[in-house]
Amino acid sequence: MPRFSCRLGTSTGAVVVEEIVGPSEAALRSQLEGKGYFVFSIKPARALSGLAADLASGRKRVSMRDFILFNQEFSALLKAGLPVLTAFDLLLGRKRKGHLPLLLKQVRDEVQSGASLSEAFANRGGAFPPIYSATLAAGERSGELVSVIQRYLFYLKTVQAIRKKVLSAMIYPTILLALSVALIFLLLTVIVPKFSQLFLGAGARLPVLTEVILAVSSFMRYAWPFFAGAAVAVPLTLKIIALKPEGRLRLAQLRLRLPV
């Protein structure tokens, strides 16, 4: 959904400027007026500010542990027959840490203003997994919201268990790989250059393999800032590309073409 920069007046007389995601300018104006705001202006957000907000939302992604706990409590309250808004009020009454309470309050306000539960979660950017809002939408259409959330919880717990096993199995190889890379980098940039003076001063013709190692060492001594910059620029570029649906599609197609 597009992002809009909104200049709003609150009931206390304060004027605030916020960036809000909405289906359209008219729908967002109606939604904000329904919440009691006086809308001064609504303009499409600038591309750079929207990008910064998307990157920030990625950093504010809720922890999986808190997310699982919220869904367990939420599904239990719905199963007991409580309405969605009442369940949210009870959950928001509990003291929670982190970014989750603020996001849940925003979801609750949107639902109260007429948005569906799945739309309210989808409008939180990258804070929640996209599959979660799609799961809620399926539950809303079928009328089986509780069972759908419980199936999603089973999926989350399964993914968490697999992830823990993979991480525990990868710790030792990762440490060995990091130490190996650091040792090779140290040899090529510090140790080999010191020996190269001795080899070159001998005046004898060096073996081909030795010449290759000396050339690689000389290249690494001057090119390591380029590799360091690439190590930062490449992941950032991929993240920026993945912010757009068409970018995620292209990256997915590229992954499918990889030989691994």
N, C-alpha and C positions, 0 to 999 in steps of 0.2 A: 504494500500500500504506500501511497505517497506521503511525504512528511511535510507538515505545515508549521510555519512560525506564527504563533498566536500571541497577540497583545490583549491581555484580559484584565478586567477589573473585578476584584473580589468583593464579597459582602462587607468586609471591613474597610473598604475604601482604598486598598492597596492596588497598585498596577504591576502586573507581572508579565514577563515574556517567556513563553515556553514553546518547545518544539514537540508537536503531537502528531502521531500517525493516524490517518483517517481515510475513509473511502473517497471523500470529495470535500470541497470547501463548504458546500451547502449542508451536507450531512454533519460535518464537524461543528459548524456554527449552531445547528439545531441541538446537537448533543451537549455542547458547552452551555448554551442558554438554558437547557433543561437542568443542568447542575447548579444554576444560580449565578453563573458568571455573566458579566457585561462584556460583550465582544467588541473591542475597538477595531481590530483588523485581523485578517487571516491571509497570509501570503505563503506561496510555496517556498520551502526552505532551500537555501543555497546548497549546491552539490557538495562543496567542501565541508560545510557544517553538518550536512547529513551523513557524510562519510565519517567525520569525527565522532558523531553520535553513535553510528553503527559500530565503530571500533570500540567505543567506550562501553556500549551494551554488551559486547563480547567479553570484556574484562569483568563486567558485573554479572556474569552468568551465575545462577544460584548453584550452591553445592548439591551434588547428587544425594547426599545423605539427608539434607533438609527437604529436598524435593520429594524423596520417597516417603519421609515421615509425614509431610503435608498431605500427600495423596492417600496414605493409609487413614489418617484422621478424617479427611474430607469424604472418602468413600464410606467410612463407618457412619458418619453423620447423615449422609444421603440415604444410606440403607435403613437408618432408623426412621426415615420419613420426614426429615427436616427439609424445608425449601433451601435452594442454593444460597440465597442472600443471608438467611438465618445461619446456615452453616459457616459462611464466610465471617459473619459477625462474631460467632463463637471462636473461630480460629484466630481472628485478629485480636480477640481479647487476651490471648495468651502472649506472654513476653517471648519474643524470638530475637535472635541476633542475625546480623548480616543484612543483605539487600532484599531478602524475601518478603518481609512485612510490607515494605513500601510497594513492591510489585503487586502483592495480593490486594492491597488497598486500592490500587489503580484498577485492577481487574474487577473488584467489587463495585467500584463507582461506575465503570462502563456497563456492567451487567444491569445495575440499577437504572441507568439511563436508557436501557433498551437494547443494548448489544447482546449477542449470544455469548455464551461462556467460551466457546472456541475462538470467536473473533477477538474477545478481550485478551485471551492469552496470546493469540497470534500478533496482536498489536504491541506486545512488549519487546519487539525486536528479537535479538539473539539471546535474551535472558533464559528462555525456555526452549527445549528441543522442538523443532518444527513438527515432528511426528506426533507430539503431544496434542497440539491444537487440532491436527487432522483426526486423531483418535477421539477427541471430545466431540468433534463435528459428527463423526460416525455414530457416537453414542446418542447425541441429540436427535439425529434423524431417525434412529431405530427405537428410541425410547428406553434404551438399556444403558444409561449413563454409568450406573454403579458397576455393572459387570464389565463394561469396557474399561473403566479405570482400574479395576482389579486385574484384568488381563494385562494392561499396560504395566502395572506394578510387577507382575510376574516376569514380564519381559525385562524391566529395569533390573530386577534382582538377578536374573540370569546373566545379563550383560555385565553387571558389577562383579559377579563371581568369576566369569571368564576373564575380565580385565585384571582382576587381582592375581589370578594364576599366571597370566601372560607377563605382568609386571614383575612378579616374584621370580619367574624363570629368566627374565631378561636383565635382571640387575647385574649378575656376575659377568655375562658377556659384554654388557655395556661398559662396565668398569674396565675390563680388559681392553676393549676397543679404544676407549678414551686414553688410557695409559699408553697404548701402542702408538696412537696418532701423535700424542705429545712427545713420546720418545723419538719418533722418526723426525718430527719437526725440529726437535732440539739437535739431533745429529746433523741434519741438513743445513741448519742455519748457524750453528755454533761450533760443533766438533769438526765437521768436514772442511769448512773454510780454513781452519788452523792447519790441518794436514795438507791442504792444497798448496800452501806456500812451500812446504817441504817437497811435495811431488814435482812442482814446477821448477823448483830450484835445482833439482837433480839433473835436468837437461835431457833425460832419457825419454824415449817414446812410451807413453802410458798405454795400458790395455784399453780397449774400447769401452768395456764396462766401467772402468774407473773414470774415463772421460765423460761418460754419460752421467755418472753420479755427481761429478764436479759441475757439470752444466746444470743439472737439476738443482744442486745446492745454490749456485749463483742465481738461478731464476727465483728460487724461494726466498732468498735474502731480500730481493727488491720487489717481489710481487705479492708478499704476504698481506699488505694492506688491501690489495684488490680482493683476495680471497675472504678476508675479514668483512669487507663491505658487501660482498656477494652473499655471505652467510646471513647478513641482516636484511639485505634488499630483496632477495628471492622469496623468503617466507612472507615478508610484508606485502610484496606484489601479489602473491598467490591469495593472501587473505583479502586484499582489496578486490581482486577479480571475483572471489567467491561471495562477495556481498550482494552481487546481482544474480538473479535466477539464470540468465543466459550465461553468465560466467561460470556458475556452478555446473551447468550442463556441459560446457566445453571442457572443464577440468575432469568431469566424470568420463567423458568420451576419451580424453587423453589417457586416463588411468586404465581404461579398458583395453587400450592399444598397447600398453606396456608389456614386454615379454614375460615379466614375472606374474 
